[in-house]
Amino acid sequence: MHHTDPIEQTKTLAPKLNGLPYVPRWFAGVGCYIAFGLGGLLCSLTILPILQMWPTKPHLRVARVQRLVSRMFRVFVAMLSFAGVISVKTKNIELLQHAKGQIVIANHPTLVDVVVLISLMPNAGCIVKQGLWRNPFFRGVLASAGYIPNRGADLLLHDCLQVLKNDTNLIIFPEGTRTLTGNIVNSFARGAANIALRTQTDILPVVLRTDVAGLTKQQPWYQIPRQTINMSVEIGTSMSYLLYDAKQGNEAKMARQLTRDLQQFYIETLKQPIKSY
């Protein structure tokens, strides 16, 4: 995976594969997902128990696992790139790699967005659907890395506060699910804004651009794209929660305003002509 300015990328779209030329792409792409799942199960049974038994403070154990997960995801992204599924370029990546204890928000165009983001961050956590905690392939990894189960609001807020206090960045997709085809972004939920204001945490916006549709909400995971998806990861300027501090007004009102402003930022940014690919 090359970490270069997206402007340096070629401006031509990847060729679309049909018929027999698409078969190797499909097998390679599906193979990446299978390897990813088996790798998660293997780590849960071998490496993670060793790291957890390592004598040190709990938050240092979690940080060690987070670094391991980041490296694992980096390998997975490299596999997807080799298979021709995606090609990732970054802009201002140092702002993301040096962030500590911030809420990292991003739009959500593809299935692999969270994997790409975590592969670029050594200290990342996220809120995970309850269903994934029952998945034997990933349950061990999720628990060891200090990821947060999506449960009741008060418990969720407590978990987020503890994670952020340990300098872990919390990844949140305000859209809640992948962007529907034809939308610039889905309507933003207020969760990210509420967490930012109630934990008094700054927000770091990440804009994900893709040049062709693929790995979308309307497609099953095994529908491997016929064109390579060029993805640009652009890191914005950190936004201070103090601009929307609840002391200035009603907390719910401030959260609604912050949510509107964030959604408008993404709409305006993504409407701008793509200078890459």
N, C-alpha and C positions, 0 to 999 in steps of 0.2 A: 504494500500500500504506500503510495507516494504522497508525502506531505508537501504539496506545492500550491502556489496561488492558482485558483481556478482559471484565471485569465490566460494562463499558459497552456490550457488544454486546447485540443483541436476543436474547431467549431463545427465539424461535420458529425452527424449522427452515426451511431454504429450501424452496420448493415443488419438487416432483418433476416433471420434464418428461417427457412421453410423446408419441408420435406426431409430428406436424409441428412443434410448438414445440421439440422436442429437436434437430431437424435443424440449425438455426443454431448451437446450442451445440456439436454434434459437429464441424461444419466449423471453427468458431472454435478449439476445443481442439486439433484435429489441426493446424490452421494454426500454432498457437503452437509445437508441437514441430518442425514443419518449419522455421519461421523460426529456432528455436533452433539446430538442426543446421547450417543454412546460415550462420547468424551465426558459429558456431564455426569453420567452414571459412574464411569470409571473413577473420576476424581472424587465423587462422593464416597466411594468405597475405599480409596487408597490415600491420595495426597491430602485431602481435607482432614481426615481423622488425625493424621500426623501433625498437621499445622495447628489443629485445635489442642493437641496435647503439649505443644511446645510451651514451656514455662514462661509466661509473660502476662501482662495485664490484658483483660478482656478486649479493650478497645484496640490494643496493638495487634491482637490475634485477628480481629475483624479487618483491620487495615491490611494485614499481610494477605488475607484471603482476597480482599478486593483487588490488590495488585495482581494476584494470580489470575483472577477472573478476567481482568483487563487484558492480560497477556493471552489467555485462552481465546477471548473474543477477537483479539488482533489476528490470531492464527486463522480463526473462522472467516474473518473478512478477507484475509489474504487468499484463502481457499476459494471463496466466492469470486474474487477478482481473477484468480487463475482460471476458474471455470467460465469466465466471461459473463457472469450474472450481473455484477456491479463493478464500477470503478469509482473510487472515492478520492476526492481532492479536498484540501482544506485551505482556509484563509483565516489568518490571525489565530492560529491554533494555540499559540502560547498563552493566550488569555484563558483558554479552557484548561490547559494542562497545569497552570499555576493557580487555578481557583481553589479556594478552601472554604468549606461551610457555606456555599451559596446554593440557591435554588436555580437549577439549570432547566430552562423551559425550551421546548422545540416544537415546531410543527411536525406532522406525522404522516409523510407521504407513502412510506413503504413498511413492509413487515420487519425489516432488519434495522430500523432506525435506532432502537435502543442498543442493539449489539454494536453498531457503528460508534455511537456516542461513548459507550463504556470502553470500547477498544482504544479510545483516544484519551481516557481519563484514568489515572491510577487510583483515584479515591472517589469512586462513584457508588451511589446507592439509588434505589428506586422503589416505588410503591408497586406491589405485585398483586395480581388478582388472586383471590383465595384458592381458586381451582388449581393454580400452578403449585401451591404448597402441598397438594396431594399427589403431584407428579413425581414418581420415583426417580426419574432422570435428573430432576432439578431441585428437589426438596432440600437435599444436603447442601448444595451450593448456595441456595437462597438463604438458608438459616445461617450458614457460616459467614456469609458476606454481609450480614446485618441488614438485609433487605426488609422492607416493611410490608406486612400483609395488609390488604385493604379491608379494614374492619371499621367499627364504629367511629364516629367523628372525634370523640374525646380521646380514645385510645390511639387513633391515627395521629392526632396532633401531638400527643405525648411522645410517640415513637419518632416522629419527624424531628421534634426538638432535640431528643437525645442523639440522633444521627448527626444533625447539623452541629451540635456542640463538639463533636469529635472530629470536626474539620472534614467530614464527608460531604460531598456535593450531592444534592438530591435532584434526580432527573424527573421532571413531570411533563407530560404532554397535555396541555390545556384542552385540546380537542377531545381527549378521552378515548378516541379510537382513530384508526387511520382515516386520512382525508378521503372523502367520497370523490370518485372520479367526476370531474366537471367543476368541483369547488376549488377555490383558492385555498381556503381552510374551512373546516367545520366551525360551527359556533363554539366559542370558548366557554368552558365551565369555570366557576369561581373558585375551584379548589386550590389552584396554585396561588392565587391572590390572597385567599384566606390564610393559607399556611404561611405565606411571606409576611403578612401583617401581624398575625398572632404569634409568630416565632421571632419577629423583628429581624428578618433575613433579606438580604439583597437578592435581586433576580438577575441572572445572566442569560440573555436571549441567544438562542442558536437557530439560524435559519438553514433549513435543509432544502436544497433545490434539486430537482431531477429533470432530465431532458426528455425522457419518455416515460409513459405510464407502465408500471409493473409492480408485482408484489403488493397489490392494492387490497383494500378491504373486500372488494367484490371477487377476488381471485383466491382459490385454495393455495396452500403453501407449495404444493407440488406442481403448480402451473408456472414453470420456469420461463422467465421472459425470453422472447425471441430476439430482442435487441439488448445489448449491454446497457444497463442503467447507469449513466454518468451522474454521480451524486456530488454536489458541492456542499461542504459543511462550513458555514460562515458564522464566525463568532461576533456578536454585537457588543455594545458597551453596557457594562453592568448598570442596573437601575436600582437606586436606593429606595428602600421601603419607607424612608423618612418623608419622601415626597407625598406619600399617601398615609402617613401616620394617623392612626385612629383618633389621636388627640385632636386632630383638626376637624373631626366630625364623626358621625355615626360609623361604627366599624363596618357594618354591612354595606353602607353607602360607599365607603372608601373602597371596599373590595369590588363592588360592582364597577366603580369608575376605573380602577386599575385593570380589571378584566377587559373592559371596553377599549382602554388605551393599548393594551397588549395585542388584542385582536386587530385593532386598526394598524398597529405597527407592522404586523405580519402581512396584512392585506396589501398595504402600501409597498412594503419591501418586495414581496413576491410579484407584484404587478410590474415592477421595474424590469426592463429588458435584460435578459440573461446575457452577460458579456463573455460567457465561456461556452465550452462544447463546440 
